[in-house]
Amino acid sequence: MARKMEPRRRSPSGKWEYIWPMWLTLLLHVVAIFLFTRGFLLTRTELPYYSSCSDISQSPCFSSSDNLNSTTNSSDGSCWTKPAINRLVIIVLDALRFDFVAPSSFFPESKPWMDKLQVLRMVASRNGSSARIFKAFADPPTTSLQRLKGLTTGGLPTFVDVGNSFGAPAIVEDNLIHQLVQNGKKVLMMGDDTWTQLFPHHFERSYPYPSFNVKDLDTVDNGCIDHLIPSLHEENWDVLISHFLGVDHAGHIFGVDSNPMIEKLQQYNNILERVIEELESQSGPGGLHENTMLIVMGDHGQTLNGDHGGGGSEEVETAVFAMNFKKPPSSIPPEFDSSACRLDMDGNNVCISSMQQLDFAATVSALIGIPFPYGSIGRINPELYALGARRWDLGAPQEPSESDVWMQNYANVLCVNSWQVKRYIDVYSASSAVGFSSDDLSRIASTYAQAESHWLHSTKKLLSGSKNGSDTILPTLQKQIDAYFNFLATVAELARLKWTEFDLKLMISGILIMLLSIIFQILSMLRGNKQLGIFMPLSGASGIFSISTLAYVLLAIRACSFLSNSYILEEGKVANFLLATSGIVMLRYAVRKEKLLPESFGFLLLCAFCQFSIEVGLTKQAATSAFMKEHTSWILNITSGFPVWEFVAEVAPMLALILLAFLLYKATNNSSFKWAWKYTIRSTILSYMLILLHWISDGNRIGFALMPESIGRNYVPRIIYAISLGQLLLLSFGALFEDNSLDCKKNLITKTVAILSAWSSTVILLSGKQGPMIACASTIGGYCILRMDNTGERTTERPSSSSAVDPFRVMQWSLFAVCLFFCSGHWCAFDGLRYGAAFVGFEEFVLIRQAILLTIDTFGFSIILPVLGLPFLVATMKQANQTKHFIYTQLSQAYVMYGLSTAITTTFAILCVTVQRRHLMVWGLFAPKFVFDVVGLLLTDIFTCWASLYYFDQVKDDQ
């Protein structure tokens, strides 16, 4: 048992004696996370080199001016390959799922969102080989920036660029758009303004529209529609890019299985039908689109909830529809045909092929006849290339078959393709600090040497002759193409496995500093105990079974669970199980002492409610977006179809908000609340009423409009933000209104209630109608934790803590905060972010403002409010010593202990990422977990430091 001694007498001192450990801990964590992040989330080295037409002379391949049967005429702007098409129309449908395009007959079960893009299916079945549907596979991370970067560079963007999705920097490495402009092609762009951020000086004309207001389903799409059809009649462009966003935004807000999504798909079907009609009408001989190709594609997919960013199958699987208006296009030998055919719902035969998005840049470059991007590692897709590659003058006395022609040209473009990839790998390995390993380079060199040897000594000689028959040349071409396929597949495989350059020295340095911070926090706790005359026991039979020991055991279990990917996926349930375990222990003490039984049973019931909420949240990944609608609680979705319960679920959050307002009103009647704090709290009550007004004016069920929709939707939230900001400014100068007549504990309680009320209105507003329910749950849970401390004094029945603050209550507080994170509909993945919350009260996108709102929504209930509410743990403790020094030392201990539990769990998450850095799920699971945990740790430290300035003041009297 811990021994207590009389604390040493001390002289008056300032607040920094109590708060400096918190600030030093923040500094250590910032340094540790910076070093580890630099080592773990390194980007691929971007080379400052660009391909040019003259480079082809260094390759062993035929150039477009060489005397190859299929590429004899270079008078039409040829470069590395002879142009197969003159114009290209690219329509990007953001977040286009594969099952939006493929017929429902390709899937085990038909869904409401399938078979809506009927025009693509009908054209593909009607025109046979002149139009084709592809199932395209994107490489994670599946955010728009990374996918556009990958599509245009032909490379593999890394995970670290996810943060740039909210402020895309210009692409500086070689890319498809740059090559188009450098080779005299005019590019017209309309739609998502991410394109103009990535390529700020490349477009002949552009019509960008803001892309990050996910609540806006129509502005970007309407802008595309206004310019797309008229532009098809213009001659002053060579490549047209139109990027629609409505499906992506509809998914984020409403989910895939929703009426807005189906309406968007039907709108797209009508637009695409008009586009195809316009192109076909001008595709005759001498027509504007005689030699035009249309590509309709998605940049990535989306889950059923409209989320994307990770590497799940729904996120990486998208679709590409390609159509050539020349009739017929080149036929492709059956050995290169990857299509699977089925009858659609109308009895038409629809064939679907497959391709990698990595191959897009190289294939389009070959079709247009421009140099491939320097860093492209993709392969020219044979089926997509065949749709356009038909326009050649053979120039031979006896023309070979169409299949022979295609094989000859495809073998040559693959030669160029492979040479370019090998050149890039050689330069990259020589330039990059880490690069590929020697074994990898040997494997790459070996496979390329085999392909090049076969080309130089066999294939090239055969292609140079004009009297070789099909029986002689086709087997040789087949072998040559297989050799190039093998080389390109080897490079892509190794790049996907080892592209990220982990710097273990920096990663280990970050881990060591994290461990140092933990040691420092433990020493700070021991220092505080020593100041208060509390020392760790040297022996004692009861120590191993103490409540404090159980707290450390629960912390160890939670930290070790992060070493397993399964437990990370079930993190919310694990935290709630540990919280319920602590509740059962407290119930045991309550039963033995025959006191506070209602609080103990109520806490266990609250744990059951949290478990239910977390389970509902987990079903989101397999069902619909029920849990993540912007202004709707998950209760509404559970009760859908039952009008009475729907009404109750609509009204319950409002009643909960009124209850919270009533509790705050009762609190202000306490005589200890002086005017500054009282007006702060009562202005929160006003904010609660404004939230009700916002919901009523924006609601569908309680349906009278009290004001114009724009005022209720935008201006009312802004008023709430302004009130909260004013409250925080007032409280920041709270020392001016300090009442020295209050004892220290009452002053702490007053300050804590005031600061929590100031933050609560914004947190509840951003959380939607589930906010008041979560707020009530957090109030009840906090009350139970505080009350259950009195189930027994520190006797042999409940052994004394070895710290000035009970670690068990701090651990319960921490576990409950984690549970609130998952109960409020979040989880540690980027698709767990509720992007709609960033636009509550605003229509336009401003990076810093939207980032702040999204952060408050994500971490409001789990970090901001729990950290600011920690003084309750000290102010409600029963103890004889009431001096300000004693209470402030306890409060400092509480914050250090709370930060220690967060630092330990974050350190284990970092260790897990380090160990699993080559795991298949590293970018889909471990890296997002790492990002959420380190952001949570930094926010905990920041709000701890802010709270230290707010709560602590000068100790003038220690009597």
Secondary structure in CASP SS format (residue, H / E / C, confidence):
PFRMAT SS
TARGET T0000
AUTHOR 0000-0000-0000
METHOD secondary structure of the structure
MODEL  1
M C 1.00
A C 1.00
R E 1.00
K E 1.00
M C 1.00
E C 1.00
P C 1.00
R C 1.00
R C 1.00
R C 1.00
S C 1.00
P C 1.00
S E 1.00
G C 1.00
K C 1.00
W H 1.00
E H 1.00
Y H 1.00
I H 1.00
W H 1.00
P H 1.00
M H 1.00
W H 1.00
L H 1.00
T H 1.00
L H 1.00
L H 1.00
L H 1.00
H H 1.00
V H 1.00
V H 1.00
A H 1.00
I H 1.00
F H 1.00
L H 1.00
F H 1.00
T H 1.00
R H 1.00
G H 1.00
F H 1.00
L C 1.00
L C 1.00
T C 1.00
R C 1.00
T C 1.00
E C 1.00
L C 1.00
P C 1.00
Y C 1.00
Y C 1.00
S C 1.00
S C 1.00
C H 1.00
S H 1.00
D H 1.00
I H 1.00
S H 1.00
Q H 1.00
S C 1.00
P C 1.00
C C 1.00
F C 1.00
S C 1.00
S C 1.00
S C 1.00
D C 1.00
N C 1.00
L E 1.00
N C 1.00
S C 1.00
T E 1.00
T C 1.00
N C 1.00
S C 1.00
S C 1.00
D C 1.00
G C 1.00
S C 1.00
C C 1.00
W C 1.00
T C 1.00
K C 1.00
P C 1.00
A C 1.00
I C 1.00
N C 1.00
R E 1.00
L E 1.00
V E 1.00
I E 1.00
I E 1.00
V E 1.00
L E 1.00
D C 1.00
A C 1.00
L C 1.00
R C 1.00
F H 1.00
D H 1.00
F H 1.00
V H 1.00
A C 1.00
P C 1.00
S H 1.00
S H 1.00
F H 1.00
F C 1.00
P C 1.00
E C 1.00
S C 1.00
K C 1.00
P C 1.00
W C 1.00
M C 1.00
D C 1.00
K C 1.00
L C 1.00
Q H 1.00
V H 1.00
L H 1.00
R H 1.00
M H 1.00
V H 1.00
A H 1.00
S H 1.00
R H 1.00
N C 1.00
G H 1.00
S H 1.00
S H 1.00
A E 1.00
R E 1.00
I E 1.00
F E 1.00
K E 1.00
A E 1.00
F E 1.00
A C 1.00
D C 1.00
P C 1.00
P C 1.00
T C 1.00
T C 1.00
S H 1.00
L H 1.00
Q H 1.00
R H 1.00
L H 1.00
K H 1.00
G H 1.00
L H 1.00
T H 1.00
T H 1.00
G C 1.00
G C 1.00
L C 1.00
P C 1.00
T C 1.00
F H 1.00
V H 1.00
D H 1.00
V H 1.00
G H 1.00
N H 1.00
S H 1.00
F H 1.00
G C 1.00
A C 1.00
P C 1.00
A C 1.00
I C 1.00
V C 1.00
E C 1.00
D C 1.00
N C 1.00
L H 1.00
I H 1.00
H H 1.00
Q H 1.00
L H 1.00
V H 1.00
Q H 1.00
N C 1.00
G C 1.00
K C 1.00
K C 1.00
V E 1.00
L E 1.00
M E 1.00
M E 1.00
G E 1.00
D E 1.00
D C 1.00
T H 1.00
W H 1.00
T H 1.00
Q H 1.00
L H 1.00
F C 1.00
P C 1.00
H C 1.00
H C 1.00
F C 1.00
E C 1.00
R E 1.00
S E 1.00
Y E 1.00
P E 1.00
Y E 1.00
P C 1.00
S C 1.00
F C 1.00
N C 1.00
V C 1.00
K C 1.00
D C 1.00
L C 1.00
D C 1.00
T H 1.00
V H 1.00
D H 1.00
N H 1.00
G H 1.00
C H 1.00
I H 1.00
D H 1.00
H H 1.00
L H 1.00
I H 1.00
P H 1.00
S H 1.00
L C 1.00
H C 1.00
E C 1.00
E C 1.00
N C 1.00
W C 1.00
D C 1.00
V E 1.00
L E 1.00
I E 1.00
S E 1.00
H E 1.00
F E 1.00
L C 1.00
G H 1.00
V H 1.00
D H 1.00
H H 1.00
A H 1.00
G H 1.00
H H 1.00
I H 1.00
F H 1.00
G C 1.00
V C 1.00
D C 1.00
S C 1.00
N H 1.00
P H 1.00
M H 1.00
I H 1.00
E H 1.00
K H 1.00
L H 1.00
Q H 1.00
Q H 1.00
Y H 1.00
N H 1.00
N H 1.00
I H 1.00
L H 1.00
E H 1.00
R H 1.00
V H 1.00
I H 1.00
E H 1.00
E H 1.00
L H 1.00
E H 1.00
S H 1.00
Q C 1.00
S C 1.00
G C 1.00
P C 1.00
G C 1.00
G C 1.00
L C 1.00
H C 1.00
E C 1.00
N C 1.00
T E 1.00
M E 1.00
L E 1.00
I E 1.00
V E 1.00
M E 1.00
G C 1.00
D C 1.00
H C 1.00
G C 1.00
Q C 1.00
T C 1.00
L C 1.00
N C 1.00
G C 1.00
D C 1.00
H C 1.00
G C 1.00
G C 1.00
G C 1.00
G C 1.00
S H 1.00
E H 1.00
E H 1.00
V H 1.00
E E 1.00
T E 1.00
A E 1.00
V E 1.00
F E 1.00
A E 1.00
M E 1.00
N E 1.00
F C 1.00
K C 1.00
K C 1.00
P C 1.00
P C 1.00
S C 1.00
S C 1.00
I C 1.00
P C 1.00
P H 1.00
E H 1.00
F H 1.00
D C 1.00
S C 1.00
S C 1.00
A E 1.00
C E 1.00
R E 1.00
L E 1.00
D C 1.00
M C 1.00
D C 1.00
G C 1.00
N C 1.00
N E 1.00
V E 1.00
C E 1.00
I E 1.00
S E 1.00
S E 1.00
M E 1.00
Q E 1.00
Q H 1.00
L H 1.00
D H 1.00
F H 1.00
A H 1.00
A H 1.00
T H 1.00
V H 1.00
S H 1.00
A H 1.00
L H 1.00
I H 1.00
G C 1.00
I C 1.00
P C 1.00
F C 1.00
P C 1.00
Y C 1.00
G C 1.00
S C 1.00
I C 1.00
G C 1.00
R C 1.00
I C 1.00
N C 1.00
P H 1.00
E H 1.00
L H 1.00
Y H 1.00
A H 1.00
L H 1.00
G H 1.00
A C 1.00
R C 1.00
R C 1.00
W C 1.00
D C 1.00
L C 1.00
G C 1.00
A C 1.00
P C 1.00
Q C 1.00
E C 1.00
P C 1.00
S C 1.00
E H 1.00
S H 1.00
D H 1.00
V H 1.00
W H 1.00
M H 1.00
Q H 1.00
N H 1.00
Y H 1.00
A H 1.00
N H 1.00
V H 1.00
L H 1.00
C H 1.00
V H 1.00
N H 1.00
S H 1.00
W H 1.00
Q H 1.00
V H 1.00
K H 1.00
R H 1.00
Y H 1.00
I H 1.00
D H 1.00
V H 1.00
Y H 1.00
S H 1.00
A H 1.00
S H 1.00
S C 1.00
A C 1.00
V C 1.00
G C 1.00
F C 1.00
S C 1.00
S H 1.00
D H 1.00
D H 1.00
L H 1.00
S H 1.00
R H 1.00
I H 1.00
A H 1.00
S H 1.00
T H 1.00
Y H 1.00
A H 1.00
Q H 1.00
A H 1.00
E H 1.00
S H 1.00
H H 1.00
W H 1.00
L H 1.00
H H 1.00
S H 1.00
T H 1.00
K H 1.00
K H 1.00
L H 1.00
L H 1.00
S H 1.00
G C 1.00
S C 1.00
K C 1.00
N C 1.00
G C 1.00
S H 1.00
D H 1.00
T H 1.00
I H 1.00
L H 1.00
P H 1.00
T H 1.00
L H 1.00
Q H 1.00
K H 1.00
Q H 1.00
I H 1.00
D H 1.00
A H 1.00
Y H 1.00
F H 1.00
N H 1.00
F H 1.00
L H 1.00
A H 1.00
T H 1.00
V H 1.00
A H 1.00
E H 1.00
L H 1.00
A H 1.00
R H 1.00
L H 1.00
K H 1.00
W C 1.00
T C 1.00
E C 1.00
F C 1.00
D C 1.00
L H 1.00
K H 1.00
L H 1.00
M H 1.00
I H 1.00
S H 1.00
G H 1.00
I H 1.00
L H 1.00
I H 1.00
M H 1.00
L H 1.00
L H 1.00
S H 1.00
I H 1.00
I H 1.00
F H 1.00
Q H 1.00
I H 1.00
L H 1.00
S H 1.00
M H 1.00
L H 1.00
R H 1.00
G H 1.00
N H 1.00
K H 1.00
Q H 1.00
L C 1.00
G C 1.00
I E 1.00
F E 1.00
M C 1.00
P C 1.00
L C 1.00
S C 1.00
G C 1.00
A C 1.00
S C 1.00
G H 1.00
I H 1.00
F H 1.00
S C 1.00
I H 1.00
S H 1.00
T H 1.00
L H 1.00
A H 1.00
Y H 1.00
V H 1.00
L H 1.00
L H 1.00
A H 1.00
I H 1.00
R H 1.00
A H 1.00
C H 1.00
S H 1.00
F C 1.00
L C 1.00
S C 1.00
N H 1.00
S H 1.00
Y H 1.00
I H 1.00
L H 1.00
E C 1.00
E H 1.00
G H 1.00
K H 1.00
V H 1.00
A H 1.00
N H 1.00
F H 1.00
L H 1.00
L H 1.00
A H 1.00
T H 1.00
S H 1.00
G H 1.00
I H 1.00
V H 1.00
M H 1.00
L H 1.00
R H 1.00
Y H 1.00
A H 1.00
V H 1.00
R H 1.00
K H 1.00
E C 1.00
K C 1.00
L C 1.00
L H 1.00
P H 1.00
E H 1.00
S H 1.00
F H 1.00
G H 1.00
F H 1.00
L H 1.00
L H 1.00
L H 1.00
C H 1.00
A H 1.00
F H 1.00
C H 1.00
Q H 1.00
F H 1.00
S H 1.00
I H 1.00
E H 1.00
V H 1.00
G H 1.00
L H 1.00
T H 1.00
K C 1.00
Q C 1.00
A C 1.00
A C 1.00
T C 1.00
S C 1.00
A H 1.00
F H 1.00
M H 1.00
K C 1.00
E C 1.00
H C 1.00
T C 1.00
S C 1.00
W H 1.00
I H 1.00
L H 1.00
N H 1.00
I H 1.00
T C 1.00
S C 1.00
G C 1.00
F C 1.00
P H 1.00
V H 1.00
W H 1.00
E H 1.00
F H 1.00
V H 1.00
A H 1.00
E H 1.00
V H 1.00
A H 1.00
P H 1.00
M H 1.00
L H 1.00
A H 1.00
L H 1.00
I H 1.00
L H 1.00
L H 1.00
A H 1.00
F H 1.00
L H 1.00
L H 1.00
Y H 1.00
K H 1.00
A H 1.00
T H 1.00
N C 1.00
N C 1.00
S C 1.00
S C 1.00
F C 1.00
K C 1.00
W H 1.00
A H 1.00
W H 1.00
K H 1.00
Y H 1.00
T H 1.00
I H 1.00
R H 1.00
S H 1.00
T H 1.00
I H 1.00
L H 1.00
S H 1.00
Y H 1.00
M H 1.00
L H 1.00
I H 1.00
L H 1.00
L H 1.00
H H 1.00
W H 1.00
I H 1.00
S H 1.00
D H 1.00
G C 1.00
N C 1.00
R C 1.00
I C 1.00
G C 1.00
F C 1.00
A C 1.00
L C 1.00
M C 1.00
P C 1.00
E H 1.00
S H 1.00
I H 1.00
G H 1.00
R H 1.00
N H 1.00
Y H 1.00
V H 1.00
P H 1.00
R H 1.00
I H 1.00
I H 1.00
Y H 1.00
A H 1.00
I H 1.00
S H 1.00
L H 1.00
G H 1.00
Q H 1.00
L H 1.00
L H 1.00
L H 1.00
L H 1.00
S H 1.00
F C 1.00
G H 1.00
A H 1.00
L H 1.00
F H 1.00
E C 1.00
D C 1.00
N C 1.00
S C 1.00
L C 1.00
D C 1.00
C H 1.00
K H 1.00
K H 1.00
N H 1.00
L H 1.00
I H 1.00
T H 1.00
K H 1.00
T H 1.00
V H 1.00
A H 1.00
I H 1.00
L H 1.00
S H 1.00
A H 1.00
W H 1.00
S H 1.00
S H 1.00
T H 1.00
V H 1.00
I H 1.00
L H 1.00
L H 1.00
S H 1.00
G H 1.00
K H 1.00
Q H 1.00
G H 1.00
P H 1.00
M H 1.00
I H 1.00
A H 1.00
C H 1.00
A H 1.00
S H 1.00
T H 1.00
I H 1.00
G H 1.00
G H 1.00
Y H 1.00
C H 1.00
I H 1.00
L H 1.00
R H 1.00
M H 1.00
D H 1.00
N H 1.00
T C 1.00
G C 1.00
E C 1.00
R C 1.00
T C 1.00
T C 1.00
E C 1.00
R C 1.00
P C 1.00
S C 1.00
S C 1.00
S C 1.00
S C 1.00
A C 1.00
V C 1.00
D C 1.00
P H 1.00
F H 1.00
R H 1.00
V H 1.00
M H 1.00
Q H 1.00
W H 1.00
S H 1.00
L H 1.00
F H 1.00
A H 1.00
V H 1.00
C H 1.00
L H 1.00
F H 1.00
F H 1.00
C H 1.00
S C 1.00
G C 1.00
H C 1.00
W C 1.00
C C 1.00
A C 1.00
F H 1.00
D H 1.00
G H 1.00
L C 1.00
R C 1.00
Y H 1.00
G H 1.00
A H 1.00
A H 1.00
F H 1.00
V C 1.00
G C 1.00
F C 1.00
E C 1.00
E C 1.00
F C 1.00
V C 1.00
L H 1.00
I H 1.00
R H 1.00
Q H 1.00
A H 1.00
I H 1.00
L H 1.00
L H 1.00
T H 1.00
I H 1.00
D H 1.00
T H 1.00
F H 1.00
G H 1.00
F H 1.00
S H 1.00
I H 1.00
I H 1.00
L H 1.00
P H 1.00
V H 1.00
L H 1.00
G C 1.00
L C 1.00
P H 1.00
F H 1.00
L H 1.00
V H 1.00
A H 1.00
T C 1.00
M C 1.00
K C 1.00
Q C 1.00
A C 1.00
N C 1.00
Q C 1.00
T C 1.00
K H 1.00
H H 1.00
F H 1.00
I H 1.00
Y H 1.00
T H 1.00
Q H 1.00
L H 1.00
S H 1.00
Q H 1.00
A H 1.00
Y H 1.00
V H 1.00
M H 1.00
Y H 1.00
G H 1.00
L H 1.00
S H 1.00
T H 1.00
A H 1.00
I H 1.00
T H 1.00
T H 1.00
T H 1.00
F H 1.00
A H 1.00
I H 1.00
L H 1.00
C H 1.00
V H 1.00
T H 1.00
V H 1.00
Q C 1.00
R C 1.00
R C 1.00
H C 1.00
L C 1.00
M C 1.00
V H 1.00
W H 1.00
G H 1.00
L H 1.00
F H 1.00
A H 1.00
P H 1.00
K H 1.00
F H 1.00
V H 1.00
F H 1.00
D H 1.00
V H 1.00
V H 1.00
G H 1.00
L H 1.00
L H 1.00
L H 1.00
T H 1.00
D H 1.00
I H 1.00
F H 1.00
T H 1.00
C H 1.00
W H 1.00
A H 1.00
S H 1.00
L H 1.00
Y H 1.00
Y H 1.00
F C 1.00
D C 1.00
Q C 1.00
V E 1.00
K C 1.00
D C 1.00
D C 1.00
Q C 1.00
END
